[in-house]
């Protein structure tokens, strides 16, 4: 390479390093003077899905403090949308979910939640942020603050989405149904991140392809004919029929889809009966169904209906009393990272944070994420979803040495290290947005 080119490259790299350092210092200042207190408040005051009224109000108030931000509340229920315009250019959506879970916190943290709330099902329960959504919304505020301060470096529109009910995988769809892509600028790109308790702080996981399985919640109502337990011939036992359904469902994965295509059919609850010697007239099965592509998803869903109804027929139930298979609103398709966008964002992360920061995390289960609704192929929105490490490496080392295991997501002991998680989340989201919205002259 000629000396002149080497000099130009050195100048560019020096400028990138300086910009990254300045961003890190600014985010550190934001965290110390505002965001740490915000996170603490969110962690102490979690709210259940669809009921995030105080969280939404606080997020709307904080977003309105960002210069130039236009804020709309009650989108798709409790959702909040902030729009920041800065001339002509692409539109980038940045999403954070905000709901907590019906779990009593046992993290041992000084700011552990003591909140109790009645959910939409009418059941009162303790509530905690057991999946890091308090981290996500705090980082969204930090990203909005940084992007507003850097308007000289980008052109276009930012849409900040504070989404309800991710834990019930329905909030994204409700926001879309309420006009997210018609009442507000439709994005060219949609970005989101999740803090990851299974990865060390300082790590970014930005893998191409599938980042979340499809998920469908299904209720099967098995009708029977009640009778005395000593005279079973006088009834139709819904518990026996339910048990036959449970066993037959296992053949869907083992015999009806390819062994190279993952799928899960889990019966998580089976409710029926009231006493030892009474044959009930009703049983209810609650299922979760997972897959990694729409063809497999259809095979599983169609098969569940076929099996349930035919078990009813096999047991002599009339056509108007066959088991009912109801697909609940808790449903989401597969979440896929756009290949070209993912490659572009990975390159941005490597340039900014170094190759050692970018990690790969093998999937250990078929978790789902309703961010998928924002980036369905027919919408023409390229999506990128990444993870930010949330647990100090020392905690993993201690666990390997025989110490306490690192608690995973949805555990009562869940906890992450907020400062490095939030700060890296802000920095990563900011450099991603800056790259997507950079002026043409910067290419």
Buried (B, 14 or more C-beta within 10 A) or exposed (E): EEEEEEEEEEEEEEEEEEBBEEBBEBBBEBBEEBBBEBBBBBBBBBBBBBBBBBBBEBBBEBBEEBEEBEBBBEBBBBBBBBBBBBEEBBBBBBBBBBBBBBBBBBBEBEBBBEBEBEBEEEEEBBBBBBBBBBBBBBBBBBBBBBBBBBBEBBBBBBBBBBBBBBBBBBBBBBBBEBEBBEEBBBBBBBBBBBBBBBBBBBBBBBBBEBBBBBBBBBBBBBBBBBBEBEEEEEBBBBBBBBBBBBEBBEEBBEEEBEEEEBBBBEBEEBEBBEEEEEBBBBBBBBBBBBBBBEEBBEBBBEBBBEBBBBBBEEBEBEEEBBBBBEBBEBBBBBBBBBEEBBBBBBEBBBBBBEEEBBBEBEBEEBBBBBBBBBBBEEBEBBBBBBBBBBBBEEBBEBEEEEEEEBBBBBBBBBBBBBBBBBBBBBBBBBBBBBBBBBBEEEE
